[in-house]
Amino acid sequence: MKKNVFAFGAFVAVALVSCSKKDSTEPIPAGSSTVEIINVLSQNGVAQEDTLVFKAKAPQGSTFTWSVNGKGSTANDSIFKFVSTDIGEHTIAVTVSTNNQKASSQTNVTVYGKYKYGTFVLNEGNMTTENGSLTFISSKGVVTDSAYFKANGTELGNVAQDLYIYRNKVYIISQNGKKNAVGASFNNDGLLIVANAETLKKEVAYNDELATLSWPTHVGVLNEENIIIRDNNGLYRFNPVTKALTFIKGSRSAAKLTMAVSNNKIFAAAGSKVYVIEPNKDTLTYALDMKASVSGVVKASDGNIWVSTTGAPAKISKINFRDYSLIKANDIVAGSVSAGFGATPGITAKGDTLYFSGAGTKIYRHVFSTGSTEFMVDAKTVVENANIAYNNIAVHPVTGEVYLTTIKAYGRDYLINNISAFNFNNKAILSANYKNYTKFPAGIFFTDSYH
């Protein structure tokens, strides 16, 4: 027989696989039922190192023998706790003995990578003394610090700046790679690292191939042969197959801001313009003039593009991704959409709702359809030591929680820090807070944004 059981929640991520049970035909004494495996947590998929609990339903007085993929287990009662580091499908079986009679049942579960569902916070590190690092918060709220190092035993490049996930691969770019800004050599995996997005196991790294870049800061991926990288000079197209690094003509002045990827196009801020790049082209496809300084370019849920500008008045505009026409623009009369000194957008969006904080701790919400803007919270009032916002806020595309990274101060006080999640639909606005995990956070990245 087969059952499909799925549980969804704010802190539960599951793989969509069936849980199949196969009972043996060997009889159990009269009056008793065939053995059945019950999935106690009703989860058919689980992350590496997480636990699933199974219970065998069988007659009283039975003895139990459990196995995983045909290999015996030490479990010998009705409860079996399954934990695995091996990705893929696993078969869990139990044989029940009662009065010298046996019956068995089995069920299949899938183990997915530890880092498939959750939130990454990329850390620059201290540019003169340490490499970048990656903090991961699972969908259950469990934090793994230095996640890339724990997966590989090696480190990210010096001053890690941006990441992008494409087809189960994560691309991580650093500003300095193996040599910092003052010329000191660092032991790390280089400027651009490509790793498995579920396990963070490194697949390939590029350093010498990108040596001509001047402080690369952002990356966006159109396909395996079109990796777009932004540096101090503009935008480049890197082809990992040929190792060719080609400057995209007309792309000078591309801003040090996250690029949006939508419908096989890159949208990049550049002063008062938004550049459009398409695959296999070495010149700009289009340069949209916004008539004011662009502080953020973000993909909308419908594939169109949100653009924030800091003119007088400040605006949030929605741009058609096909012909680059203006769909609608709203004036912002409260708060600020400035990106400040950060390298992340001044706005963040979930559906029709956008949030911004002007690179500070005061968070505002704007509903685009109505044009309304309201103040939500000053993080300083609810989070201890949330004195300085380091990079900009980001809203989770599924839960709607707004994440903010703060530090107490500069100097050694950057080690006193917070990753705070706010839920503005609840009375308890602060839904989670993780202390002292960041080292100059370069950005917040939700895996759900790439699935």
Residue pairs with C-beta under 8 A, 6 or more apart in sequence:
1 21
1 23
2 18
2 19
2 20
2 21
3 18
3 19
3 20
3 21
4 18
4 19
4 44
5 19
5 39
5 42
5 43
5 44
6 14
6 16
6 42
6 44
7 14
7 41
7 42
7 43
8 14
10 399
11 139
11 140
11 141
12 43
12 139
12 140
13 47
13 116
13 117
13 118
13 139
14 43
14 44
14 45
15 44
15 45
15 110
15 112
16 44
16 45
17 44
17 45
17 89
17 108
17 109
17 110
18 44
18 108
19 39
19 44
19 107
19 108
19 109
20 106
20 107
20 108
21 36
21 37
21 105
21 106
21 107
22 105
22 106
23 34
23 35
23 36
23 103
23 104
23 105
24 102
24 103
24 104
24 105
26 101
26 102
26 103
26 104
27 101
27 103
28 34
28 35
28 58
28 59
28 96
28 98
28 101
28 103
29 59
29 98
29 99
29 101
32 58
32 59
32 98
33 57
33 58
33 59
34 103
34 105
35 56
35 57
35 58
35 62
35 94
35 96
35 103
35 104
35 105
36 56
36 57
36 58
36 105
37 54
37 55
37 56
37 57
37 92
37 94
37 105
37 106
37 107
38 54
38 55
38 56
38 57
39 52
39 53
39 54
39 107
39 109
40 52
40 53
40 54
40 55
41 52
41 53
43 52
44 109
44 110
45 109
45 110
45 111
45 112
46 52
46 82
46 84
46 109
46 110
46 111
46 112
47 111
47 112
47 113
47 114
47 116
47 117
47 138
48 84
48 85
48 86
48 87
48 111
48 112
48 113
48 114
48 199
49 83
49 84
49 85
49 114
50 83
50 140
51 81
51 82
51 83
52 81
52 82
52 83
52 109
53 79
53 80
53 81
53 82
54 79
54 80
54 81
54 82
54 92
54 94
54 107
55 78
55 79
55 80
56 62
56 64
56 78
56 80
56 94
56 96
56 105
57 78
58 64
58 78
58 96
58 98
58 103
59 96
59 98
61 98
61 99
62 78
62 96
62 97
62 98
63 76
63 96
63 97
63 98
64 75
64 76
64 77
64 78
64 80
64 94
64 95
64 96
64 97
65 72
65 73
65 76
65 94
65 95
65 96
65 97
66 72
66 73
66 75
66 76
66 80
66 92
66 93
66 94
67 73
67 92
67 93
67 94
67 95
68 82
68 84
68 90
68 91
68 92
68 93
69 90
69 91
70 91
70 93
73 80
75 81
80 92
80 94
82 90
82 92
82 109
84 90
84 111
85 111
86 111
87 111
87 112
87 113
87 198
87 199
88 110
88 111
89 108
89 109
89 110
89 111
90 108
90 109
90 110
90 111
91 106
91 107
91 108
92 106
92 107
92 108
92 109
93 104
93 105
93 106
93 107
94 104
94 105
94 106
95 102
95 103
95 104
96 102
96 103
96 104
112 198
113 196
113 197
113 198
113 199
113 200
114 136
114 138
114 144
114 198
114 199
114 200
115 136
115 147
115 197
115 198
115 199
115 200
115 447
116 197
116 198
116 447
117 138
117 139
117 447
117 448
118 136
118 137
118 138
118 139
118 446
118 447
119 136
119 137
119 396
119 403
119 444
119 445
119 446
119 447
120 134
120 135
120 136
120 147
120 163
120 444
120 445
120 446
120 447
121 134
121 135
121 136
121 137
121 405
121 419
121 437
121 438
121 441
121 443
121 444
121 445
122 132
122 134
122 135
122 160
122 161
122 162
122 163
122 172
122 441
122 442
122 443
122 445
123 132
123 133
123 134
123 135
123 160
123 438
123 439
123 440
123 441
123 442
124 132
124 159
124 160
124 161
124 175
124 439
124 440
124 441
124 442
125 131
125 132
125 133
125 156
125 158
125 159
125 160
125 439
125 440
126 414
126 439
126 440
127 158
127 159
127 175
127 176
127 180
127 181
128 180
128 181
128 182
128 184
130 158
130 439
131 155
131 156
131 157
131 158
131 160
131 174
131 186
131 188
132 155
132 156
132 157
132 158
132 159
132 160
132 161
132 172
132 174
132 188
132 442
133 145
133 146
133 147
133 148
133 149
133 155
133 156
133 160
133 439
134 146
134 147
134 148
134 156
134 160
134 172
134 200
135 143
135 144
135 145
135 146
135 147
135 419
135 437
135 438
135 441
136 143
136 144
136 147
137 143
137 419
137 434
138 144
141 432
143 434
143 437
144 150
145 437
147 200
148 155
148 156
148 172
148 193
148 195
148 200
149 155
149 156
151 195
151 199
151 200
151 201
151 202
152 189
152 195
152 200
152 201
152 202
154 187
154 188
154 189
154 202
155 187
155 188
155 189
156 172
156 174
156 188
156 189
156 193
157 172
157 173
157 174
157 175
157 176
157 177
157 178
157 186
157 188
157 189
157 190
157 191
157 193
157 207
158 174
158 175
158 176
158 177
158 178
158 179
158 180
158 186
158 188
159 174
159 175
159 176
159 180
159 181
160 172
160 173
160 174
160 175
160 442
161 173
161 174
161 175
161 216
161 217
161 218
161 343
161 442
161 443
162 172
162 173
162 217
162 218
162 219
162 258
162 343
162 442
162 443
163 170
163 171
163 172
163 173
163 219
163 443
163 445
164 170
164 171
164 219
164 220
164 221
164 261
164 450
165 171
165 197
165 445
165 447
165 449
165 450
166 221
166 223
166 450
167 224
168 196
168 197
168 198
169 194
169 195
169 196
169 197
169 203
170 194
170 195
170 196
170 197
170 200
171 192
171 193
171 194
171 219
171 221
171 227
172 192
172 193
172 194
172 195
172 219
173 191
173 192
173 216
173 217
173 218
173 219
173 229
174 188
174 190
174 191
174 192
174 193
174 216
175 181
175 215
175 216
175 217
176 186
176 191
176 215
177 188
177 190
177 191
177 207
177 210
178 185
178 186
178 187
178 188
178 190
178 191
178 207
179 185
179 186
180 186
189 202
189 205
190 205
190 206
190 207
191 206
191 207
191 210
191 213
191 216
192 205
192 206
192 207
192 210
192 216
192 219
192 227
192 229
192 238
193 202
193 204
193 205
193 206
194 202
194 203
194 204
194 205
194 206
194 240
195 201
195 202
195 203
196 203
197 447
197 450
204 240
206 238
206 240
209 238
209 243
209 245
210 216
210 229
210 238
210 245
212 245
213 229
213 231
213 236
213 245
214 231
214 232
214 233
215 231
215 232
216 229
216 230
216 231
217 230
217 231
217 256
217 343
218 229
218 230
218 256
218 257
218 258
218 259
218 268
218 343
219 227
219 228
219 229
219 230
219 259
220 227
220 228
220 259
220 260
220 261
220 266
220 268
221 227
221 228
221 261
222 228
222 261
222 264
222 265
222 266
222 277
222 278
222 279
223 264
223 279
224 240
224 241
225 239
225 240
225 241
225 242
225 279
225 280
226 237
226 239
226 279
226 280
227 237
227 238
227 239
227 240
228 235
228 236
228 237
228 238
228 248
228 259
228 266
228 268
228 277
229 235
229 236
229 238
230 236
230 254
230 256
230 259
230 268
233 247
233 252
234 247
234 248
234 251
234 252
234 253
234 254
235 247
235 248
235 251
235 254
235 266
235 268
235 275
235 277
236 245
236 246
236 247
236 248
237 245
237 246
237 248
237 277
237 281
237 282
238 244
238 245
238 246
239 245
239 246
246 282
247 282
248 277
248 281
248 282
248 283
248 284
249 282
249 283
249 284
250 275
250 283
250 284
250 287
251 268
251 270
251 275
251 277
251 284
253 270
253 271
253 273
254 268
254 269
254 270
254 275
255 268
255 269
255 270
255 271
255 294
256 343
257 268
257 269
257 294
257 295
257 296
257 297
257 339
257 343
257 344
257 345
258 297
258 298
258 343
258 344
258 345
258 443
259 266
259 267
259 268
259 269
259 297
260 266
260 267
260 268
260 297
260 298
260 299
260 305
261 267
261 299
262 299
262 300
262 303
262 304
262 305
262 321
263 303
263 321
263 322
264 278
264 279
265 276
265 277
265 278
265 285
265 321
266 275
266 276
266 277
266 278
267 274
267 275
267 276
267 297
267 299
267 305
267 321
268 274
268 275
268 277
268 297
269 275
269 294
269 295
269 296
269 297
270 287
270 294
271 293
271 294
272 289
272 290
272 291
272 292
272 293
272 294
272 309
273 287
273 288
273 289
273 290
273 294
274 287
274 288
274 290
274 294
274 297
274 305
274 307
274 319
274 324
275 284
275 286
275 287
275 288
276 284
276 285
276 286
276 287
276 288
276 324
277 284
277 285
278 285
286 324
288 319
288 324
290 307
290 309
290 317
291 309
291 311
292 309
292 310
292 311
292 315
293 309
293 310
293 311
294 307
294 308
294 309
295 308
295 309
295 310
295 337
295 338
295 339
295 345
295 346
295 347
296 306
296 307
296 308
296 337
296 339
296 345
296 346
296 347
296 356
296 392
297 305
297 306
297 307
297 345
298 305
298 306
298 307
298 345
298 347
298 348
298 349
299 305
299 306
300 306
300 318
300 349
301 349
301 350
301 351
301 397
303 321
304 318
304 319
304 320
304 321
304 327
305 318
305 319
305 321
306 316
306 317
306 318
306 319
306 347
306 349
306 354
307 316
307 317
307 318
307 319
308 314
308 315
308 316
308 317
308 332
308 337
308 345
308 346
308 347
308 356
309 315
309 317
309 337
310 336
310 337
310 338
310 346
313 331
313 332
313 333
314 331
314 332
314 336
314 337
315 329
315 330
315 331
315 332
316 329
316 330
316 332
316 337
316 347
316 354
316 366
316 368
317 326
317 327
317 328
317 329
317 330
318 326
318 327
318 328
318 329
318 368
319 325
319 326
319 327
320 326
320 327
328 368
330 366
330 368
330 371
331 371
332 356
332 366
332 373
333 373
334 364
334 373
334 374
334 375
335 356
335 357
335 358
335 362
335 364
335 373
335 375
336 346
336 356
336 357
336 358
336 359
336 360
337 346
337 347
337 356
337 358
338 346
338 358
338 359
339 345
339 346
339 359
339 392
340 346
340 358
340 359
340 360
340 389
340 392
341 359
342 359
342 390
342 391
342 392
343 391
343 442
343 443
344 391
344 392
344 394
344 442
344 443
344 444
345 392
346 356
346 358
346 359
346 392
347 354
347 355
347 356
348 354
348 355
348 356
348 392
348 393
348 394
348 395
348 402
349 355
349 395
350 395
350 396
350 397
350 400
352 367
352 368
352 369
353 365
353 366
353 367
353 368
353 395
353 400
354 365
354 366
354 368
355 363
355 364
355 365
355 366
355 376
355 393
355 395
355 402
356 363
356 364
356 366
356 392
356 393
357 363
357 364
357 389
357 392
357 393
357 404
359 389
359 391
359 392
360 389
361 378
361 379
361 380
361 386
361 387
361 388
361 389
361 404
361 406
362 375
362 377
362 378
362 379
363 375
363 376
363 377
363 378
363 379
363 393
363 402
363 404
363 422
364 373
364 374
364 375
364 376
365 373
365 374
365 376
365 424
366 372
366 373
367 373
376 402
376 422
376 424
376 429
377 422
377 424
377 429
379 386
379 389
379 404
379 406
379 420
379 422
380 386
380 387
382 429
382 430
383 406
383 418
383 420
383 430
383 433
384 418
385 406
385 407
385 408
385 416
385 417
385 418
386 404
386 406
386 418
386 420
387 406
387 407
387 408
387 409
388 406
388 407
388 408
388 409
388 410
389 404
389 405
389 406
390 405
390 406
390 407
390 414
390 417
390 438
390 440
390 441
391 405
391 441
391 442
391 443
391 444
393 402
393 403
393 404
393 444
394 402
394 403
394 443
394 444
394 445
394 446
395 401
395 402
395 403
396 402
396 403
396 421
396 446
396 448
397 446
397 448
397 449
398 446
398 448
399 423
400 423
400 424
400 425
401 421
401 422
401 423
401 431
401 432
402 421
402 422
402 424
403 419
403 420
403 421
403 422
403 444
404 418
404 419
404 420
404 422
405 417
405 418
405 419
405 420
405 438
405 441
405 444
406 417
406 418
406 420
407 413
407 414
407 416
407 417
407 438
407 440
408 414
408 416
408 417
409 416
414 439
414 440
415 436
415 439
416 436
417 435
417 436
417 437
417 438
417 441
418 433
418 434
418 435
419 433
419 434
419 437
419 438
419 441
419 444
420 430
420 432
420 433
420 434
421 430
421 431
421 432
421 433
422 429
422 430
422 431
423 429
423 431
